[in-house]
Amino acid sequence: MKFIVDTQLPPRLAKHLTKQGYESIHTTYFEEGHLLADTEIVSIAIEQERIVVTKDSDFSDYFLLKGAPPKVLLIEFGNISNTDLFNLFDLYLDEVSTAFEQGSELVIFRRDEIIGY
């Protein structure tokens, strides 16, 4: 699996996912950086076959209206420290991966549950 991590999540999350064995980039990798429009992120995700990792419900709305691609991992933790964010990914990344591998195209990742659609 390959990821593109959206602007409102820390660039360190992309690095953390890479350390876990997943090819990951953050939107700040691109020239537009934090100003990269959602439509551009969608285009990159489709072109590079990446899953959009985001807290932005606009991506799940896009998915519900138009379907995949791209695939979306919607993070619904609310405000959270980076340490807690990385710990939750460490605990549940296998479950998230399994949801995508089993055909989910939208995965909602909450503190207490993972829901695949």
N, C-alpha and C positions, 0 to 999 in steps of 0.2 A: 504494500500500500504506500501511496505517496500523498503527502499533505501540503496544503497551502494554509498557513495560519493567518487569520484576519487581523486587521490593525488593532482592535481593542484588546487583543490578547498579547502578552509579552513576547518579544522576539526570542527570549530564552526558552519558550515552550517549543519552538521549532528545533532549537538545538537539543533540547531534552528528548524530543521524539526521535531525532537523528541518532542520539546515543542509544536509544532503545531499538535501533535497527531499521527505522522507517525513514525514507527519503522525505525531508521536510524543508520547506522554505517559509519565510515570513514575508508579508507584503512589503516590509521595509527593504527587502532585497531589491526591489524594483525602483526605477528612477523616480516614479511618482510617490513611492513610499506610503506614508500614512494618508496621502491624498488620493490613492488609487480608488477609483469608483467601483461600486459593487459589480457593475456590468463588466468591467475590465477583469476583476477577480474571477468572475464566472467564465469569461473567455479563456483566461490562463488555465483555470482548473480543467476546462473541457479539452483544450489543446494539449495539456501535459498530463491528462488523466489523473488529476489530483482530487482529493477530498478536501472540501473547504471546512476548516475548523474555525468556528465563530461563536460569538455570543449574540450576534445580530439576527433577530428574528426575520429580517427582510429576506435572508437566504432560505429559511424554511418556507416563508410565504411564496417565494419564487418557485421553490421545489413543488409546493402544493398546487400552484397554478400551472406550471410548465413541465414538472417531472424532472427526472435526471436525464442527461448529466447537467450539472455536476452533482456528485454525491455530497452530502452535507453532514457534518458532525456538529450539532447544535449544543453548546455548553450552557446549561442552566443552573449555575452554581450561585448566582448573585455575586456580591462582592466577596472576594476571597484573596488571601495572600498567595504569592507565587509558590511558597513552600507547600501550602495546602493544595494548590492546584496541581503541582507536580506529584504530590503524594497520591492524590485521587487518580491521576493518570497511571501511576505505577501500579496501583491496586486494581484498576479496571480496564487497562488497555487491552488485555487479552479478550475480555468480554466484548469490548467495542469492536475489535478486529473480527471476532467471530460473527458479530451481527452483520458486518459488511460482507464477510466471506459467505454468509448464508443468504445473501441477496438483498439485504436492506440497502436502501439508497439514501434514506434520511434516518440518522440515529440521534436521538435526544439523550444527552448524558446529564443526569442529575446526581446529586450527592447520594441518593438512596435508590436509584434505579436507572436502567438503561432501556430505552424503548426503540425498537427498530421498525421502520416502515418500508 
